[in-house]
């Protein structure tokens, strides 16, 4: 992905208005190189630039899409002036789907689009120098939570651990808070990490550090050019939730919050009790046997009476942060190789935006004109239904592997604006990658390896399924709601066809969830092989490229309502799906009671 073969890029940053600085990892060293940068906008008509006096050059683009001219500038300031000029001439804001021009506000994104460069080519994830940071603070008597504005609520411990074997705790009994902050700056400069990681890093640790540094008049020269971090309010979307956070940008480095990784993971897994670091570490088997735990209300007491325990606790937080990122961060590292964004932006850009960038990069490389969004109409979604409620024994689950992507590929459905025909080949490559990760997750014997590949396939499942969702959006250039509606229509027809065939075989359907069916197999189908043979017969009757797989066999299932059910496998493990049965808004004791009650029902002990 990306035509430029430059290897080892770990960061790209604007230098002045007309250059980009590349940071290239060469083993343990990082080299820099400055390259020229010519920003651009796309426009429908050359006449939009009449009266614009700054230097620029207009190049026509091939094919018949509306955005048929690319305008290149000598520097970023002139590009922004041109954007403002075209906005005045057309009377349309650049954010409008109907805008007769396209301006991309991220200069690094523009540079990567035009050059075909991507981050991390020929680097392994372990090559990326990652530094975990975690702080502990105290709280003034009479209060429940630390307040950065209260002078006495100081930072008392800063743990640092990287993936090169370095670890250290800067401790408040050894130095004043000001000295701790100065020491932190020295360590970041000396260790020179590519990435700084933490859990709830944006909305707590970093905000706290910056505020306390301001209080003590300590400069934070964390950038690779000696500059201070830049903070601004930002937001990103996970599923239907919009999450606000205080973003930090550090020149030449990336900042990664593992809290975001948990939220992305749980979009499809729906397994996590909470998004807290310690809970997640236990869930994924990352916490060590001798891990130190301290209640937040006992931090001050432990600092005063057992400082070594507090140091261990703080360092364990950093260790688990690093381990969590190691487990869940790899898919995003791979996306850094694919998409023309900075690594930090990979985590906060939506999947549709990433897909749009792939198309944009290739169209610009080939000198082809770019479509405007085709509009978004309402259309019917996937087929879901429940036929049996309560406890059901001997259950098989079959599903269509990547249903919507398979339909797009098998029925050759692509957006009408895709004049170069790149939509389907891109989808095919990503689908192959995801199915390979899914296979490896199933074959894994190590729990850690299973979680690793499971996280990988879930991330790419969301990504490739977003090719369908992308078509129905209103803001992206290659969207096409008519094609999106056709995909869901075919999907509903295929699932109904499967449903009819199962009933013909004598099976009893329990629940349908868009791309899969839970059912009781017909009489005579008792072993795993017999159930597999049945599913294989069903698969042969579907169009080529649309494959049905047996996804699991279960001793029992508790069917509650659409998308809410509990499965008991043959090893005695229970899987709970659906917010009606596993909501983080439910008190823990209620979740545990409900889980125990359902287990008794499934095991016929209730």
N, C-alpha and C positions, 0 to 999 in steps of 0.2 A: 504494500500500500504506500502510495507516494512515490513518484518517479525518481526523486533525488536519492542517490545511494549513500549520502553522508552518514557515517557511523558514529555512534557514541554521543549524540547530542542529549544532554540532560536538562538544558534550559535554554530559552531564547528570550532576550530582553531588548526593548528599544533603547537606543543610544542617540540622544538628540532627536531630531525630526526626520533624519534621512538614512539611518543605519540601524542594523540589528546586530546585537552581540550574541554569538553562539558560545555556549559552554559545553565543551567536549570532554567526556571522561576517557582518560587513557590510563587504565589500571588504577593506581592509587592517586594519580594526578588529574587535575582538571585544567585543560587549556582553553584559551579564549580566542575568538576570531571575529572581527567585525566585517559585515557584508552590507552592500548598499540595499536600500529598501525603497521601492516605488509603490506607494499605496494607490488604491483604485476605487472607483465607483462604477456601477453599471447603469446605463440610461437607455430609454426608448428612442429618444430623438436628439440629434446633435444640436438642434436649435435651443435646447435647454441651457446651453452654455454660452449663448450669445450675451455679450457684455461682461463675461467673466475674464478678467485680465491676468490672472496668475498663470505661470507656465503650465502647460498640460499638453498631452497628445491623445487624440481620439483614434481608436482602432475598431473597425467594423468586425462583427462576429458572424460566423456562418450560421445557416439554417434559419428557420422562420419564427423562432420564439421572440416574444416582445422585447426583452432586454437585450438589444442587438448591438450595443456599442460599449466597449470598455474604455474608460478614461483613466490614464495614468498620470501621476504627479511626481514632482521631485521630492516632496516631503509631506509629512503628516499634516502640518498646519495648512498647506494649500488644499489638501484633500478635504479637510473639515470646512474650509471656506467654500469649496465647491458644493459640498453637501448643503450648506446654508443657502447658497445661491439657487440651487435647483429647487430647494424647498420653497423659496420665495416665488420662483417662476411658476412652479406647478401648483402651489397652494396645498400640497399634500405632505403630511409628516412622514419621515422615513420609516416609522413603525407601522404605517398603514399597509394592510395587505394589497390595497389598490395602488400603492405608490408606483409611479412610472420610472422609478430608479431604485437602486439598491446600494445602501451604505452599510458597511460592517464596522462596528465601533471598536473592535479589538484589533490593534495593529499587529500583534503577534499572530493572531488567527489569519489576518490578511497575508502576512509574510509567508506563513506555512502553506496557505492555499496557492499562492502564486509560484512558489519555488518547488513544491512537491516534497519538501523536507518533512520528516516526522521525528519525534523523540525516540530514543532508546534503540535504534537499529543496531543489531548485533550485540546488544547487552542482555545479560540475564538479570532477573529480578534481584539476585543477590549482589550484582555489581552496583546497583543503586545504593548510594551511601545514605542510610536512613537513621536519624537520631530521634529517639523518643524522649519527651520532656514531660515531667509531672511535678506539680507544686503542692505543698501543704501549707495551710494558713491557720491562724488562730482567730478566735472570736472573743471580743470583749465580754466580761461578765454581765449577765442579764440579757444577753442576746442569743438567738439560736443559730444565726448564720453570719459568716464573715462579711464585712462591708468594706470594700476597697477604700472608701473615703474616710473610715475611722483610722486614725493614726496607729492605734494599738493593734489593729487587726492585720498584723504584718505577715509576710511570707517567712516561714520558719524552716522550710526544707525544699530543696530543688533537686530532683533526681534526674540524671541523664544516663541513657544507655543506648548504644548504637549497635548496628549489625556487623561491626568490625571487632567486637569484643571489649570496647571501652565502656566503663561504667563508673559513676561517681555520684555522691550525694553532697551537695553544698548545704551546710547545716547551720542553723541559726545560733547554736551555742558556740560555734567556732568563729563567727563573724557577724557583723551588723547587717541589717537588710540591704543597705546601700552596697556594702562589700559583696554580698551574695549576688546582687544584680550585675555588678561590674565583673565578677568572676564568671557569671553565666555568659556575658558578652565575649569574654576572652576564650571560653571553651568553645563557643559556636564558631568563632573565627579560626581557632586552631584546628578543631576537628573538621571544619569545612564540609558539613553534610549537604547532600543534594536536596534532602527532604527533612523537614521537622514534623514529627508526629506527636499526637497526644489524644486523649479521650475527653470529649467536651472541651477541646482545646480553644476553639474560637470564642465560645460564650463564657468561658471562665478563665483558664490559665493565662491566655495571652492578654485578655483585657486587664486582668489583675496585674500582670507583670508591667504592662505599659503604664497603667495608672500609678503604680508604686514607683516606677522609674521617674515619672514626671514629678511625683512628690519629692523625690530625693535629688532631682535634677541630674539624673544619670542618662547619658545618651546611649541609645541601643543601635550600634553600628552592625546590624546583623546581615546586611546585604553584602554580596560578593564584591561590591564596589565601595563598601564602607557606609552605605546609606542606611537610614533608619527605616523600619517597617512602615507601610502605609495601611491605615485602617479605614474601613467604610462599611456602612450597613449594606447587607446584601440578602438574597434569598435564593432558595432552590426548591424544587418540587420532587417529592417522593410519592409515587402513586397519585392520590388526589390531595395530599397534604402539602401545604406551602410552609416552609420552615425558614424563619428569619434568623440571621446570624451576623456577627461582626467579622467581616472578612479581613484577613491580614495578607498583604503582598510583600514579599521579601525579594529584593533584586537578586536574580540568579539562583533562587531556591524555590521550593514548593512547600506549602503547608497542608498537611492532611489530617483530618479529624476522624478518628476511628469510630466515633459515634455515627457519622454519616454511613460508614461501611455497614454497620449493624442495621441501620434503617433500610438501606438498599437490599441487604440480604433477606430481610424479613418480609419484603414485598411479596415474594412468592413462597418462601419457606414457612412463614407464619408459625415459627417454633419458639421464639424467644420469650421468656417470662418478662424480661425488662431489657432496656438498652444500657443498663449500668455495666461498667467495665468488669467488675468482679463476677456478676451473674453471667455475663457472656463468656468469660474465661472458664468458668465451671461448665457451662453448657457445651463448649467446644473442647473440653478436656485440656485446656492450656494452663490451668493453675497447678503449681507444684505442691507436693505433699506438705512441705514445711512452709507454705505461704503464710505470711503474717497478716492478720485481720485486726483492725482497730476501728471501733465505732467512731463516727464523726464527732460525737460529743465528748470523746476522750482524748482528742488530739493534744490539747493543751496539757492535760495530766501526764500523758505519755512523754511529751517533750520534756517536761520537768523531772519526771521520775524514772523513765526508761527510754532514754534517747536512742539507744541502739535498736530497740524495737521499732521506733518511728522511722529510723533510717531504712530498716529492712522493709517496712510497710511501703514507704515511698518508692523504693527501688523495685519492689514487686509490682507496683502499679506501672512503672516504666517498662518492666519486663513483659507484662501481659499486654500492654499497648503494642509493643514491638511484635509480639507473637500474633496478636489479633490482626495487625496489618499484614504480617507475613502470610496469614491464612486467607484473608478476604481481599487483600489489595492487589493480588496478582492479575485478576481480570482487568482492572483499571490500568495497570502497567501495560498489559497487552494492547488495550485501547489507545494508549499513548503512542504506540507504534503505528496505529491505523489511522487515527483521526488528527486533523490539523488544528490541534489545540494544545495549550500548555497542559502539563500534567495536573496542576491544581484545578484547571478548568474542566478537565475530563470528569471530575467528581461532581460538578455542579451543573453541567450542561445536560439538557434533556436528550433522550435517545433520538427523538425526531430531529433535533438540531444537529446532532452528530451525523445522522444519515444524510441530511441536507448538505452538510459540509463535504461528504464524499462525492456527491453529485457535482457540487459547485467546483471542486478541485479538478475533476476530470473534464468538465465542460470548459473551464478556463484553459486547461492544458491543451485541449484540442481546438481552441479558438471558436467554440460554438456558443451561440446565443442561449440565453437562460429564460425559462418560462416564469410567469408570475403565478401565484397560487390560483388553483382552479376553483376555489370556493369550497365551502363545507356545507353540505346538506345533511339533514337527519336521515338515518337509515337504521334498519333493524339489526340488533347484535346477534350474538351466538345463541344456540339453543340450550337451555337448561331446564331440567324438570326433575321431580321426585315422584316415584311410582309406589314405593314401599316405605313406610315409616316404622321405627322401632328397631328391635334387635333382629338381625338376619345372620344365619350361619352359612359357612362355606361360600365365600365371596371372591370373585375374580374381578380385577380391574384391567380393562384394555383401553388404550388411547391411540389416537392418530398422532404419530410423531410430527411435532411442529405443524399443526393443522393448517393455519393460515399461510405460513410460508410455503408449505407443500402445495396448497391450492394455487398460489401465485405462480409457482414454478411449473406445476403440471398443466395448468390451463393457460400458461403464457400471458398472464395478466400484468400489464405494466402501465404506469401513468402516461397519458397521451402526450405530455410535454417532453417525454424522454426520447428525443429525436436520435440520440446516439445509441440507445438500447443498452444502457449499462445497469439499469435497475436490477434485472434478474441475475446477471452474473455476480454482482456484488452479494446479493442475497444468498446465492448458492454457496459461495465461499464461506460465509459466516455460518450458514446452517450446517455445513460439513464439520466445521470446528466445534459447534455446540454438541452435535450428536456424538462426536468422538469423546468429548469430555463427559457426556452422560454415560457412555459405555464404560469409561474408565472408573467413574464413580461406582457403578454397579459391580465391577470386578474387583474393586479395592478390598483388601483384607484388613488394612490398617485403618482405624477410626480417623486418625489425623488425615491420611491420604484421601479417605472417602469425603471428609468435610471439604478438603481442598478442591477436589474435582466437582463436588456438588455446588460449591460456591461459584466455581467457574462456569458450569453449565447453566446455572440459574441466571447469572448475569447476562450471558449470551442468549439465553432463551428470551429474556426481556428485550434484548436488543433486536433480535431477528423478528420477534413478534411485533416490534415497533415499526417494521416495514409496512405492515398492514395499517397500524394506527397512524403512521405518518401520512398515508394516503388521505385520511379523513380530516387532517388538520387544515387550518385556515391561513396560517402564517408562513408556510414553507413552499419553496418554489415549485417542487414537483408533486405537490399534493393533488389528489384526484378522487373526490368523494364518490363518483360513479363507480370507479373500480373498487373502492372500499366496500360499497354496498353489494357489488357482485361477489366479492370474496365471502362475505358473511352468508349470502344466499346459498352459495355452493356448499359452504360449511354446514349449514342447517340441513340441506338435502342429504349430504353424505352421512351425517350422524343419524338421521331418520332411516336411511338405508341400512346402516349397521343395526339399528334398533329392530327393524323388521326382520332382518336375517337372524338375529339372536332369538327372537320369538319363534321363528320358523324352526329353529334347531331345538326348541323346547326350553330355552333359558328364560329366567325371570329377571327382567331389568329392575334395578333398584333406584339408580340416580344417574342423570346425565349432567355433565358439567362442561359444556362448550366443545371440548375435544376428546372426551373420554366417557366410558360407561362402566358403572359398577353393576354386576349381575351375579345371580346364582346360576351356575352352569347346569345344563340339562342332565337328566338321569344318565348314568354311564360315564360321565366325565368327572373323574375323581382325583386323578393324579395331576401333577404339574405338567407332565408331558401331554396328557390328554387335553388339558386346558389350553396349552400352547398350540396344539394341533388345531383346535377349534378356532382360535384367534387367527392362526395362519390361513385357514380356509376363508375366513371373513376378509382378510387383507387381500387375497388374490382376486376378490370380486370388485375391488375399488380401482379407480384409474391408476395407471402406471405413475409411480412417484409419490403416491399417497399410501403410506404404510401404516397398518395397525399393529401395535405391539402389545404383548401381555405385560402389564406394568406391575402386577403383583397378585398374590393369592393370600387370603386372610381367613383366619378361623371364624371371625365374626365381625359384624359392622353394626354400629348404632346409627341409623339414619334419622336425622332430626328434621331438617328442612333443606331447601336449596343451598348448596355450598357449605353446609354445616353437618358434619358427621364425624364418627370416631371409628378407627380401624384397629383391630387386634390381630397381629401377625402370628405366625406359627412359632416364633421364638418367645411369645408372651409380651412383645413390645406394643405399646399403644400409641397411636398417632391421632391427635385431635386437630380437626380442621374447622375453621369458621369462627367469626367473631362472636356468634351467639353462644359458643361453647368455650371459647378461650379468649376472653377479652382482657387486655391489660387494665381496663377500667374496673374490672371486677376485683374485689378484695381477695388477697392471696388465699385466705382460709376457705373462701367460697370456691375458688378454682380447684383447690386441693380436694374439697368435699365432692364437688361435681365429678372430678376425674376418678376419685375412688368409687363413687356410686356407679358410674358408667362401667368401670372395670368389673365390678361385681355382677352387673347385668350381663356383660359380654361373656364372662366366665361361668354364667348361670349359678352364681352364688348369692344373688340378691333375692 
